[in-house]
Amino acid sequence: MHNAFIQEQSLGVGIHYNQGGDLLDYLVDPAVFAYEKGFVRIPQGPGLGIEINEDYVRRMDAIGAQLAQ
């Protein structure tokens, strides 16, 4: 799968409330998006092949909620 979608995301840019953060921080295993010649490997199993780090999502949500006040 070409990374055209991923490159449009804020990977490490720090333009959002999670300044300095990386979208891959939201994954349990960020290695699933290892690039090879501009492409990301298609998962072999069912689904997207990712597991969301829900604790990290909750922490970032709390920070975002504080900043929105």
RALIN-V626129 format. One record per pair of residues at least 24 apart in sequence whose ideal C-beta (glycine too) atoms are under 7 Angstrom apart, sorted by the first residue. I is the first residue (numbers start at 0). J is the second residue. Records with the same first field share a line. If there is no record, write none. Layout:
BEGIN
I->J, J
END
This chain:
BEGIN
0->38, 39, 41
1->37, 38
2->34, 37, 38, 39
5->32, 39
16->62, 63, 66
17->59
24->55
25->51, 52, 55, 56
26->50, 51, 52
27->52
END
